[in-house]
Amino acid sequence: MSFAESFSRFAKWTAHASGRPATFGIAAAVILIWAVTGPIFHYSDTWQLFINTGTTIVTFLMVFLIQNTQNRDSTAMQIKLDELVRALTGAKDTVMALEDADEAELVALKARYEALAARARAKAAEGNEGAGARSSGEQEEQGGQGDDLASP
């Protein structure tokens, strides 16, 4: 098993374990014990350093584990969304893998979809039933599968 596979398995396990109520209870108990021992250690610098060091280390390591888990979840979600786009008749294949597009492309596509949404809301305000659904003429006007969305 490679290091990447081992890390991924460890990250999954840690993310699952850290989100459990028992783990929260253990963390709360550690803090409570630390607080109760304050008077025993006369609230010394060493007493404070103990909790500060412990929480800093745990936080530092958890950042990387949580980021790994979020990256994996985000990739899986993007693949699922791409499959839905691919499977829908009339959907534009050009929106698949937009997470890899540059900022200018995303801004242009967002503006296009905002304009489409504004037109749909205007039709709905005029009392047109089915304003959310496009007629076949509108679908042809807006392009079919694989068309470039960058042009308005």
Backbone as CSV, one residue per row, in Angstrom:
resi,resn,N_x,N_y,N_z,CA_x,CA_y,CA_z,C_x,C_y,C_z
1,MET,0.852,-1.179,0.000,0.000,0.000,0.000,0.898,1.243,0.000
2,SER,0.583,2.186,-0.886,1.392,3.398,-1.008,1.105,4.359,0.151
3,PHE,1.989,5.335,0.296,1.803,6.341,1.340,0.500,7.101,1.121
4,ALA,0.212,7.454,-0.147,-1.011,8.207,-0.453,-2.252,7.414,-0.064
5,GLU,-2.259,6.114,-0.345,-3.403,5.276,0.025,-3.525,5.165,1.540
6,SER,-2.399,4.999,2.207,-2.406,4.903,3.669,-2.905,6.203,4.284
7,PHE,-2.428,7.335,3.758,-2.861,8.631,4.274,-4.354,8.819,4.048
8,SER,-4.836,8.441,2.871,-6.253,8.589,2.555,-7.109,7.754,3.510
9,ARG,-6.706,6.531,3.765,-7.450,5.680,4.693,-7.433,6.282,6.101
10,PHE,-6.251,6.755,6.529,-6.127,7.375,7.853,-6.983,8.631,7.932
11,ALA,-6.962,9.448,6.882,-7.751,10.688,6.867,-9.239,10.382,6.944
12,LYS,-9.702,9.384,6.204,-11.118,8.997,6.254,-11.501,8.540,7.660
13,TRP,-10.666,7.683,8.234,-10.953,7.162,9.565,-10.968,8.297,10.587
14,THR,-9.966,9.182,10.518,-9.874,10.284,11.474,-11.055,11.243,11.335
15,ALA,-11.424,11.548,10.088,-12.571,12.442,9.867,-13.837,11.825,10.447
16,HIS,-14.004,10.532,10.245,-15.184,9.854,10.790,-15.149,9.856,12.319
17,ALA,-14.001,9.502,12.878,-13.876,9.413,14.338,-14.001,10.780,15.001
18,SER,-13.439,11.807,14.387,-13.459,13.136,15.018,-14.848,13.756,15.013
19,GLY,-15.725,13.285,14.150,-17.076,13.830,14.092,-18.063,13.110,14.991
20,ARG,-17.625,12.164,15.761,-18.513,11.390,16.618,-18.745,12.106,17.956
21,PRO,-19.911,11.908,18.552,-20.196,12.529,19.854,-19.204,12.107,20.943
22,ALA,-18.773,10.860,20.921,-17.830,10.381,21.943,-16.518,11.154,21.869
23,THR,-16.064,11.463,20.658,-14.819,12.214,20.503,-14.972,13.612,21.078
24,PHE,-16.107,14.232,20.829,-16.373,15.540,21.418,-16.376,15.445,22.937
25,GLY,-16.988,14.397,23.451,-17.032,14.197,24.898,-15.639,14.050,25.494
26,ILE,-14.776,13.312,24.808,-13.398,13.146,25.283,-12.676,14.492,25.291
27,ALA,-12.835,15.256,24.208,-12.185,16.572,24.133,-12.704,17.499,25.231
28,ALA,-14.009,17.481,25.460,-14.586,18.319,26.518,-14.077,17.875,27.889
29,ALA,-13.928,16.572,28.091,-13.416,16.060,29.368,-11.973,16.503,29.591
30,VAL,-11.152,16.474,28.547,-9.758,16.927,28.665,-9.728,18.396,29.091
31,ILE,-10.558,19.223,28.472,-10.614,20.647,28.815,-11.092,20.822,30.257
32,LEU,-12.095,20.052,30.657,-12.614,20.146,32.016,-11.545,19.744,33.037
33,ILE,-10.856,18.646,32.766,-9.780,18.208,33.670,-8.691,19.271,33.751
34,TRP,-8.354,19.815,32.601,-7.335,20.882,32.575,-7.787,22.073,33.424
35,ALA,-9.032,22.485,33.253,-9.542,23.637,34.001,-9.571,23.361,35.506
36,VAL,-9.973,22.151,35.894,-10.052,21.797,37.308,-8.663,21.754,37.946
37,THR,-7.656,21.378,37.162,-6.295,21.307,37.719,-5.616,22.673,37.797
38,GLY,-6.253,23.699,37.289,-5.680,25.051,37.344,-5.264,25.470,38.738
39,PRO,-6.166,25.382,39.719,-5.776,25.788,41.076,-4.661,24.911,41.664
40,ILE,-4.660,23.636,41.283,-3.619,22.731,41.799,-2.237,23.197,41.336
41,PHE,-2.162,23.625,40.082,-0.879,24.071,39.514,-0.722,25.591,39.601
42,HIS,-1.587,26.229,40.366,-1.531,27.680,40.598,-1.568,28.462,39.282
43,TYR,-2.332,27.939,38.323,-2.496,28.595,37.011,-1.145,29.005,36.429
44,SER,-0.184,28.136,36.546,1.189,28.437,36.129,1.310,28.529,34.606
45,ASP,2.439,29.050,34.182,2.724,29.126,32.748,2.787,27.733,32.136
46,THR,3.343,26.777,32.856,3.423,25.404,32.355,2.028,24.820,32.195
47,TRP,1.135,25.093,33.131,-0.248,24.618,33.057,-0.930,25.185,31.800
48,GLN,-0.734,26.454,31.530,-1.308,27.082,30.340,-0.652,26.568,29.067
49,LEU,0.665,26.393,29.118,1.402,25.908,27.954,0.953,24.512,27.553
50,PHE,0.598,23.686,28.525,0.145,22.323,28.248,-1.065,22.332,27.317
51,ILE,-2.097,23.094,27.658,-3.318,23.096,26.837,-3.080,23.831,25.520
52,ASN,-2.313,24.911,25.553,-2.038,25.656,24.320,-1.284,24.794,23.316
53,THR,-0.275,24.079,23.775,0.512,23.230,22.890,-0.337,22.086,22.350
54,GLY,-1.081,21.451,23.230,-1.920,20.323,22.810,-2.953,20.721,21.770
55,THR,-3.667,21.809,22.025,-4.695,22.231,21.067,-4.085,22.719,19.760
56,THR,-2.943,23.350,19.814,-2.278,23.814,18.588,-1.865,22.634,17.723
57,ILE,-1.293,21.613,18.323,-0.865,20.435,17.562,-2.059,19.729,16.933
58,VAL,-3.093,19.514,17.721,-4.282,18.842,17.191,-4.891,19.660,16.058
59,THR,-5.020,20.958,16.236,-5.592,21.823,15.200,-4.752,21.797,13.930
60,PHE,-3.448,21.897,14.071,-2.544,21.892,12.926,-2.703,20.613,12.110
61,LEU,-2.715,19.477,12.774,-2.834,18.204,12.057,-4.228,18.007,11.465
62,MET,-5.253,18.439,12.188,-6.624,18.273,11.689,-6.881,19.091,10.431
63,VAL,-6.225,20.225,10.292,-6.399,21.037,9.080,-6.076,20.212,7.840
64,PHE,-4.984,19.476,7.872,-4.580,18.690,6.709,-5.500,17.499,6.477
65,LEU,-5.921,16.866,7.554,-6.830,15.732,7.400,-8.193,16.170,6.878
66,ILE,-8.695,17.264,7.396,-9.991,17.767,6.939,-9.902,18.224,5.487
67,GLN,-8.813,18.882,5.110,-8.649,19.331,3.729,-8.611,18.143,2.784
68,ASN,-7.927,17.076,3.164,-7.882,15.870,2.339,-9.282,15.306,2.140
69,THR,-10.049,15.236,3.204,-11.411,14.711,3.130,-12.293,15.608,2.261
70,GLN,-12.173,16.912,2.427,-12.978,17.832,1.620,-12.598,17.768,0.150
71,ASN,-11.322,17.647,-0.146,-10.895,17.529,-1.547,-11.501,16.287,-2.190
72,ARG,-11.458,15.167,-1.476,-11.999,13.920,-2.000,-13.510,14.040,-2.206
73,ASP,-14.211,14.594,-1.222,-15.659,14.760,-1.330,-16.025,15.702,-2.475
74,SER,-15.274,16.780,-2.622,-15.536,17.742,-3.688,-15.333,17.100,-5.063
75,THR,-14.280,16.323,-5.215,-14.025,15.643,-6.485,-15.149,14.664,-6.801
76,ALA,-15.574,13.894,-5.809,-16.665,12.943,-6.027,-17.949,13.674,-6.419
77,MET,-18.229,14.794,-5.761,-19.438,15.565,-6.086,-19.377,16.106,-7.511
78,GLN,-18.213,16.609,-7.918,-18.069,17.134,-9.278,-18.286,16.034,-10.311
79,ILE,-17.764,14.847,-10.041,-17.954,13.727,-10.973,-19.434,13.368,-11.074
80,LYS,-20.132,13.346,-9.950,-21.560,13.042,-9.958,-22.342,14.104,-10.729
81,LEU,-22.008,15.374,-10.508,-22.692,16.445,-11.227,-22.407,16.374,-12.724
82,ASP,-21.161,16.078,-13.083,-20.814,15.925,-14.497,-21.620,14.799,-15.133
83,GLU,-21.811,13.719,-14.415,-22.597,12.606,-14.942,-24.054,13.012,-15.127
84,LEU,-24.601,13.777,-14.195,-25.980,14.250,-14.351,-26.116,15.164,-15.570
85,VAL,-25.174,16.068,-15.746,-25.197,16.955,-16.912,-25.115,16.137,-18.188
86,ARG,-24.212,15.154,-18.207,-24.032,14.323,-19.390,-25.298,13.546,-19.715
87,ALA,-26.016,13.102,-18.684,-27.179,12.244,-18.881,-28.440,13.013,-19.266
88,LEU,-28.506,14.312,-18.951,-29.716,15.084,-19.224,-29.785,15.520,-20.684
89,THR,-30.887,15.222,-21.314,-31.100,15.657,-22.685,-31.257,17.174,-22.689
90,GLY,-30.540,17.832,-23.561,-30.620,19.278,-23.674,-29.640,20.021,-22.778
91,ALA,-29.018,19.323,-21.852,-28.029,19.988,-20.989,-26.767,20.251,-21.800
92,LYS,-26.056,21.276,-21.437,-24.856,21.659,-22.179,-23.636,20.956,-21.592
93,ASP,-23.011,20.124,-22.408,-21.836,19.380,-21.958,-20.676,20.309,-21.600
94,THR,-20.708,21.537,-22.099,-19.602,22.457,-21.834,-19.528,22.888,-20.381
95,VAL,-20.590,22.643,-19.598,-20.528,23.011,-18.191,-19.863,21.934,-17.343
96,MET,-19.590,20.793,-17.937,-18.895,19.750,-17.176,-17.458,20.200,-16.930
97,ALA,-16.947,19.860,-15.778,-15.566,20.169,-15.373,-15.289,21.671,-15.301
98,LEU,-16.301,22.459,-14.962,-16.092,23.902,-14.813,-15.181,24.236,-13.636
99,GLU,-15.025,23.298,-12.711,-14.131,23.564,-11.578,-12.699,23.790,-12.049
100,ASP,-12.381,23.395,-13.293,-11.046,23.606,-13.856,-10.960,24.857,-14.734
101,ALA,-12.080,25.561,-14.916,-12.092,26.758,-15.761,-11.391,27.915,-15.047
102,ASP,-10.904,28.867,-15.849,-10.277,30.033,-15.233,-11.350,31.028,-14.796
103,GLU,-10.942,32.013,-14.037,-11.878,32.962,-13.438,-12.704,33.709,-14.485
104,ALA,-12.083,34.111,-15.588,-12.796,34.862,-16.622,-13.921,34.022,-17.227
105,GLU,-13.655,32.751,-17.466,-14.692,31.867,-18.018,-15.859,31.735,-17.038
106,LEU,-15.538,31.562,-15.766,-16.594,31.410,-14.766,-17.437,32.674,-14.643
107,VAL,-16.795,33.833,-14.688,-17.523,35.100,-14.602,-18.462,35.249,-15.796
108,ALA,-17.983,34.913,-16.991,-18.808,35.025,-18.200,-19.999,34.063,-18.135
109,LEU,-19.764,32.838,-17.719,-20.859,31.866,-17.626,-21.860,32.254,-16.553
110,LYS,-21.370,32.762,-15.433,-22.271,33.197,-14.368,-23.163,34.329,-14.860
111,ALA,-22.599,35.270,-15.590,-23.380,36.390,-16.133,-24.445,35.876,-17.098
112,ARG,-24.079,34.898,-17.918,-25.043,34.332,-18.873,-26.202,33.676,-18.137
113,TYR,-25.884,32.870,-17.123,-26.949,32.188,-16.387,-27.769,33.156,-15.549
114,GLU,-27.172,34.215,-15.059,-27.945,35.237,-14.342,-28.924,35.915,-15.288
115,ALA,-28.492,36.171,-16.535,-29.386,36.780,-17.523,-30.542,35.839,-17.862
116,LEU,-30.258,34.548,-18.011,-31.315,33.566,-18.278,-32.299,33.509,-17.112
117,ALA,-31.782,33.539,-15.889,-32.649,33.504,-14.713,-33.500,34.770,-14.625
118,ALA,-32.934,35.911,-14.959,-33.687,37.168,-14.922,-34.832,37.129,-15.932
119,ARG,-34.547,36.592,-17.131,-35.615,36.470,-18.133,-36.721,35.542,-17.650
120,ALA,-36.344,34.434,-17.014,-37.344,33.494,-16.515,-38.189,34.130,-15.416
121,ARG,-37.549,34.898,-14.513,-38.298,35.583,-13.458,-39.237,36.628,-14.042
122,ALA,-38.784,37.327,-15.080,-39.633,38.342,-15.720,-40.855,37.683,-16.354
123,LYS,-40.654,36.541,-16.997,-41.793,35.823,-17.585,-42.743,35.348,-16.492
124,ALA,-42.201,34.873,-15.384,-43.038,34.407,-14.283,-43.834,35.572,-13.707
125,ALA,-43.221,36.750,-13.620,-43.907,37.930,-13.083,-45.031,38.378,-14.006
126,GLU,-44.880,38.109,-15.307,-45.927,38.468,-16.272,-47.094,37.495,-16.209
127,GLY,-46.927,36.434,-15.414,-48.016,35.474,-15.267,-47.938,34.319,-16.234
128,ASN,-46.829,34.174,-16.940,-46.689,33.032,-17.839,-46.512,31.769,-17.022
129,GLU,-47.413,30.820,-17.214,-47.262,29.549,-16.506,-46.109,28.787,-17.125
130,GLY,-45.424,28.020,-16.304,-44.305,27.229,-16.806,-43.112,28.079,-17.179
131,ALA,-42.944,29.225,-16.518,-41.836,30.122,-16.853,-40.486,29.472,-16.624
132,GLY,-40.441,28.466,-15.770,-39.185,27.784,-15.515,-38.808,26.824,-16.622
133,ALA,-39.790,26.372,-17.397,-39.518,25.413,-18.472,-39.290,26.172,-19.763
134,ARG,-38.362,25.701,-20.555,-38.068,26.338,-21.830,-38.852,25.662,-22.941
135,SER,-39.323,26.463,-23.858,-39.974,25.910,-25.044,-38.908,25.380,-25.983
136,SER,-39.317,24.611,-26.968,-38.336,24.063,-27.906,-37.639,25.176,-28.675
137,GLY,-38.350,26.283,-28.956,-37.718,27.408,-29.642,-36.627,28.051,-28.802
138,GLU,-36.892,28.195,-27.494,-35.881,28.763,-26.598,-34.686,27.840,-26.475
139,GLN,-34.917,26.543,-26.455,-33.814,25.597,-26.360,-32.923,25.711,-27.589
140,GLU,-33.536,25.853,-28.753,-32.736,26.004,-29.968,-31.972,27.317,-29.948
141,GLU,-32.644,28.405,-29.450,-31.998,29.711,-29.375,-30.789,29.669,-28.442
142,GLN,-30.936,28.934,-27.323,-29.873,28.885,-26.333,-28.852,27.811,-26.640
143,GLY,-29.084,27.034,-27.635,-28.095,26.028,-28.040,-28.382,24.692,-27.411
144,GLY,-27.902,23.660,-28.049,-28.103,22.303,-27.561,-26.866,21.802,-26.863
145,GLN,-26.799,20.483,-26.731,-25.678,19.876,-26.055,-24.377,20.219,-26.757
146,GLY,-23.375,20.543,-25.961,-22.044,20.789,-26.486,-21.838,22.196,-27.020
147,ASP,-22.886,23.044,-27.033,-22.707,24.408,-27.539,-21.879,25.229,-26.584
148,ASP,-21.277,26.275,-27.109,-20.444,27.173,-26.295,-21.343,28.118,-25.522
149,LEU,-21.198,28.143,-24.216,-22.030,28.999,-23.372,-21.455,30.394,-23.214
150,ALA,-20.257,30.617,-23.686,-19.614,31.906,-23.454,-20.324,33.039,-24.177
151,SER,-21.010,32.741,-25.265,-21.712,33.806,-25.984,-23.116,33.953,-25.430
152,PRO,-23.580,35.193,-25.246,-24.919,35.402,-24.659,-26.042,35.035,-25.588
